């Protein structure tokens, strides 16, 4: 049996089976990257809800694994060399799981790095910009009289959707015929933009027909549908 005692996070969220991967998260656009990937790969795992309402992500136990205080995070008892490893940052976790399983990342070096480039594009551009638009369109920012901040993120979100739409022209997935971690990283954010953030109309989403078709294909995958609900939000 694996010994995870050196990870203080397991004191707050004990592992029922310390031999399987431990996932700590919430079904946010960043969190579902990991739950979708775990479902897609078929790796056995346990899920632990990090409840934002209780500031779980700021607890000493969680910060011991991710000093940045953000989900998702994992502890894998079967890391490199058979030793446990703890990881944070959704992009890093996707890369780790892809390499661990040999799935959802091309084996060809050129295509592998192109996939990583699109993953970084999501991490550094699409995700942060969509998140800012969500703040200014749905949350406290919507009450600001000055709409220039909102419009800035509307315009940038439209631009990013255009980049993705052009990439998907005559492509089924971001990397062509192969579904990869680039798609897994991006699906939850695009879905969130037009559902939770209520920005479908303001960004003219239906004009981006390639993106809309890609999103529909992605949401039809059973692992995606399941991963979007893991872990269950507190009632």
Secondary structure, 3 states (H helix, E strand, C coil): CCCCCCCCHHHHCCCCCCCCEEEEECCCCCHHHHHHHHHHHCCCEEEEECCHHHCHHHCHHHHHHCCCCCCCEEEECCCHHHCCEEEECHHHHHHHHHHHHCCCCCCCHHHHHHHHHHHHHHHHHHHHHHHHHHHHHCCHHHHCCCCHHHHHHHHHHHHHHHHHHHHCCCCCECEECECCHHHHHHHHHHHHHHCCCCCCCCCCHHHCHHHHHHHHHHHCCHHHHHHCCCCCCCC
